[in-house]
Amino acid sequence: MTCSVDECQKSSNGKGAARGFCSMHYNRWLKYGDPHVSKIDRQSKHTICTVVGCDKPHKAKGYCQNHRVRFAKYGSPTGRSPKFRCKAKWVEANVAYQGDDCLKWPFGVSDHGRGTVSFRKRNISAPRAMCILAHGEPPTKKHDAAHSCGKGHEGCMNPRHLSWKTRKENEADKVGHGTLRRGTAINTNKLTEEDVINVRRLIKDGTPGVDIARLYGITPAMVSNIKVGKAWAWLDCETETAKEANRC
């Protein structure tokens, strides 16, 4: 005999079958009280997520995997963690801060000392979000949220200390603040400033790059980078010769 469910041709006498159903429909009857109910919505198998603007494949309950998880966790497919919302609210609440001292970010930070916040449907650095609210959109996407106090790495969020600057201007500020790690401040660096000056002298004298690399325990590529100014170029601006020649 076949299963009593219409269009099902499976046997109702097989292993796990009972009450006139095949094993599959009998298990559905036991679990849901209806042999026609399935955990998998087969009618929506090839549709997309029902959330407006989402074109990801349907997973369950009308949602894609991402929105289904949010629905289960927050009760809404577009719900956000209260923790992230709290961060955004903190930024909004302090955008009018008038103090001169550094306003410290109270949440977790990255290895660079800066926090992140969910802002306008994307995750960005907290100082950038604060700078947008306090000073408007950046002139270009490549502009940085620069700190006049030089304490961005310590979590400063004071809107009065923030401004939009190009990457070059921001890096120059870091040099002035003494927060830019370069040269011997980088613990993996193998050369000292005196070594670099000697390498340049050897290059000028025509010594092969391979020999120079072997002498200082560096790669020929590093020798080449020093030669063309891709590495240690800033050292030119701190030598008396360069200053006298008005090259910096």
Secondary structure per residue as TSV (DSSP state, phi and psi in degrees):
chain	resnum	aa	ss	phi	psi
A	1	M	-	360.0	148.8
A	2	T	B	-98.8	165.8
A	3	C	-	-58.1	142.1
A	4	S	S	-75.0	-9.6
A	5	V	S	-75.4	129.7
A	6	D	T	-54.8	143.2
A	7	E	T	71.3	0.0
A	8	C	-	-98.2	123.2
A	9	Q	-	-103.9	9.9
A	10	K	S	-75.7	157.1
A	11	S	B	-73.4	140.6
A	12	S	S	-95.6	8.6
A	13	N	S	-114.6	2.6
A	14	G	S	-76.3	-177.1
A	15	K	T	-65.7	128.2
A	16	G	T	86.6	-6.2
A	17	A	-	-84.7	151.2
A	18	A	B	-170.4	162.7
A	19	R	T	56.6	28.1
A	20	G	T	84.3	3.4
A	21	F	B	-105.8	157.6
A	22	C	-	-74.1	174.0
A	23	S	H	-61.0	-38.7
A	24	M	H	-65.3	-50.5
A	25	H	H	-71.6	-27.9
A	26	Y	H	-67.4	-41.2
A	27	N	H	-65.0	-37.7
A	28	R	H	-63.6	-40.5
A	29	W	H	-63.5	-40.3
A	30	L	H	-65.5	-40.3
A	31	K	H	-83.2	-40.9
A	32	Y	H	-114.5	-8.6
A	33	G	S	80.0	4.6
A	34	D	-	-147.3	120.8
A	35	P	T	-67.5	-12.8
A	36	H	T	-90.0	-13.7
A	37	V	-	-80.2	132.5
A	38	S	-	-128.0	143.1
A	39	K	S	-63.3	-32.3
A	40	I	S	-91.4	125.5
A	41	D	-	-81.2	92.3
A	42	R	G	-70.0	-21.0
A	43	Q	G	-72.6	-25.3
A	44	S	G	-106.2	12.6
A	45	K	T	-56.5	-36.4
A	46	H	T	-109.4	18.0
A	47	T	-	-95.9	176.7
A	48	I	B	-105.6	171.4
A	49	C	-	-58.3	142.3
A	50	T	S	-82.5	-6.9
A	51	V	S	-71.4	130.4
A	52	V	T	-59.4	128.9
A	53	G	T	90.5	-7.1
A	54	C	-	-101.4	125.3
A	55	D	-	-112.9	20.0
A	56	K	S	-77.1	154.8
A	57	P	B	-62.2	145.5
A	58	H	-	-65.4	139.0
A	59	K	-	-115.0	-52.9
A	60	A	B	-166.4	151.9
A	61	K	T	55.1	25.8
A	62	G	T	86.6	1.9
A	63	Y	B	-119.3	159.0
A	64	C	-	-75.2	176.2
A	65	Q	H	-59.5	-44.3
A	66	N	H	-63.3	-48.9
A	67	H	H	-72.7	-27.5
A	68	R	H	-66.5	-41.3
A	69	V	H	-65.1	-41.6
A	70	R	H	-63.4	-39.9
A	71	F	H	-62.9	-42.2
A	72	A	H	-68.5	-32.3
A	73	K	H	-88.7	-38.8
A	74	Y	H	-116.0	-4.0
A	75	G	S	83.2	3.7
A	76	S	S	-147.3	137.6
A	77	P	T	-66.4	-18.1
A	78	T	T	-110.0	14.8
A	79	G	-	-66.9	153.3
A	80	R	-	-124.4	154.0
A	81	S	-	-62.9	133.5
A	82	P	H	-55.3	-30.4
A	83	K	H	-61.4	-47.7
A	84	F	H	-68.6	-37.2
A	85	R	H	-65.5	-34.9
A	86	C	H	-62.8	-39.8
A	87	K	H	-61.7	-46.4
A	88	A	H	-62.2	-40.5
A	89	K	H	-65.7	-35.7
A	90	W	H	-63.8	-42.3
A	91	V	H	-62.5	-46.2
A	92	E	H	-63.0	-36.7
A	93	A	H	-72.8	-23.0
A	94	N	T	-109.0	10.7
A	95	V	T	-67.2	-22.2
A	96	A	T	-99.6	16.5
A	97	Y	-	-59.1	132.8
A	98	Q	-	-112.7	0.5
A	99	G	-	-70.3	159.3
A	100	D	S	-93.0	-16.0
A	101	D	S	-78.5	165.2
A	102	C	-	-71.5	129.6
A	103	L	-	-92.9	111.3
A	104	K	B	-82.4	139.1
A	105	W	-	-70.1	122.0
A	106	P	-	-85.8	-3.1
A	107	F	S	-103.9	-173.8
A	108	G	-	-66.0	153.9
A	109	V	-	-130.1	165.6
A	110	S	-	-84.1	-175.9
A	111	D	T	-64.1	-19.4
A	112	H	T	-91.2	2.9
A	113	G	S	84.0	7.2
A	114	R	-	-113.4	141.2
A	115	G	-	-88.2	170.0
A	116	T	E	-122.7	156.1
A	117	V	E	-145.9	145.5
A	118	S	E	-80.4	111.0
A	119	F	E	-133.8	117.6
A	120	R	T	53.9	49.3
A	121	K	T	68.3	22.5
A	122	R	E	-151.6	154.9
A	123	N	E	-90.9	123.0
A	124	I	E	-134.9	172.1
A	125	S	E	-68.2	146.0
A	126	A	H	-60.7	-42.1
A	127	P	H	-60.9	-35.4
A	128	R	H	-67.0	-41.4
A	129	A	H	-62.3	-43.2
A	130	M	H	-63.4	-41.0
A	131	C	H	-66.0	-36.4
A	132	I	H	-64.1	-45.8
A	133	L	H	-68.2	-36.2
A	134	A	H	-84.8	-34.0
A	135	H	H	-126.9	7.6
A	136	G	-	86.0	178.9
A	137	E	S	-64.5	149.0
A	138	P	-	-66.5	150.4
A	139	P	S	-55.3	-38.4
A	140	T	S	-141.8	166.0
A	141	K	T	-67.1	-19.0
A	142	K	T	-88.1	-6.0
A	143	H	-	-72.4	143.6
A	144	D	E	-100.6	153.4
A	145	A	E	-84.5	98.1
A	146	A	E	-92.8	148.3
A	147	H	E	-104.6	122.9
A	148	S	S	-73.0	-21.7
A	149	C	S	-82.8	-17.0
A	150	G	S	74.3	18.9
A	151	K	-	-121.5	31.9
A	152	G	G	-62.8	-33.8
A	153	H	G	-71.0	-12.5
A	154	E	G	-99.4	6.6
A	155	G	T	89.7	21.1
A	156	C	B	-66.6	133.4
A	157	M	-	-127.0	12.2
A	158	N	-	-61.8	118.4
A	159	P	G	-62.2	-22.8
A	160	R	G	-77.5	-16.1
A	161	H	G	-92.6	-6.6
A	162	L	E	-102.3	146.9
A	163	S	E	-161.1	162.4
A	164	W	E	-86.8	128.4
A	165	K	E	-141.2	154.5
A	166	T	-	-68.8	163.9
A	167	R	H	-60.2	-38.1
A	168	K	H	-65.2	-43.3
A	169	E	H	-65.3	-39.6
A	170	N	H	-65.9	-42.2
A	171	E	H	-65.4	-36.4
A	172	A	H	-64.3	-38.6
A	173	D	H	-62.7	-39.6
A	174	K	H	-62.6	-36.0
A	175	V	H	-64.4	-44.9
A	176	G	H	-63.6	-35.4
A	177	H	H	-81.7	-13.6
A	178	G	T	75.6	24.1
A	179	T	-	-106.1	-2.3
A	180	L	-	-86.3	119.2
A	181	R	-	-81.4	118.5
A	182	R	-	-154.8	165.1
A	183	G	G	59.8	-132.3
A	184	T	G	-71.8	-8.4
A	185	A	G	-74.0	-15.7
A	186	I	S	-90.0	118.0
A	187	N	T	-67.6	-16.2
A	188	T	T	-93.2	-1.2
A	189	N	-	-73.0	139.6
A	190	K	-	-102.0	-8.5
A	191	L	-	-113.3	150.5
A	192	T	-	-102.6	171.2
A	193	E	H	-61.9	-38.1
A	194	E	H	-65.0	-37.7
A	195	D	H	-61.5	-43.1
A	196	V	H	-63.6	-40.4
A	197	I	H	-63.3	-40.0
A	198	N	H	-68.7	-37.6
A	199	V	H	-61.4	-42.9
A	200	R	H	-63.2	-37.4
A	201	R	H	-65.6	-42.5
A	202	L	H	-65.2	-38.4
A	203	I	H	-62.2	-42.9
A	204	K	H	-65.3	-31.2
A	205	D	T	-80.6	-4.2
A	206	G	T	91.3	13.0
A	207	T	-	-68.0	132.4
A	208	P	-	-57.3	142.0
A	209	G	H	-60.9	-34.0
A	210	V	H	-63.5	-40.0
A	211	D	H	-68.0	-38.7
A	212	I	H	-65.6	-41.8
A	213	A	H	-62.0	-41.3
A	214	R	H	-67.2	-36.5
A	215	L	H	-66.3	-38.5
A	216	Y	H	-104.9	2.9
A	217	G	T	69.9	32.7
A	218	I	-	-121.1	178.6
A	219	T	-	-90.6	154.1
A	220	P	H	-58.5	-30.3
A	221	A	H	-63.6	-38.0
A	222	M	H	-65.7	-39.8
A	223	V	H	-60.2	-42.4
A	224	S	H	-64.3	-40.6
A	225	N	H	-64.7	-37.5
A	226	I	H	-65.8	-39.3
A	227	K	H	-63.2	-44.2
A	228	V	H	-91.1	-3.3
A	229	G	T	91.6	13.6
A	230	K	S	-81.1	-20.4
A	231	A	S	-129.7	138.8
A	232	W	S	61.9	22.3
A	233	A	G	-64.0	-30.6
A	234	W	G	-62.8	-22.5
A	235	L	G	-64.4	-27.8
A	236	D	G	-59.8	-35.4
A	237	C	G	-80.4	-3.4
A	238	E	G	-118.9	10.8
A	239	T	S	-97.4	147.1
A	240	E	H	-61.4	-34.5
A	241	T	H	-61.6	-44.8
A	242	A	H	-65.8	-40.1
A	243	K	H	-64.7	-42.1
A	244	E	H	-66.1	-31.3
A	245	A	T	-84.2	1.5
A	246	N	T	56.8	37.6
A	247	R	-	-86.4	-10.0
A	248	C	-	-125.9	360.0
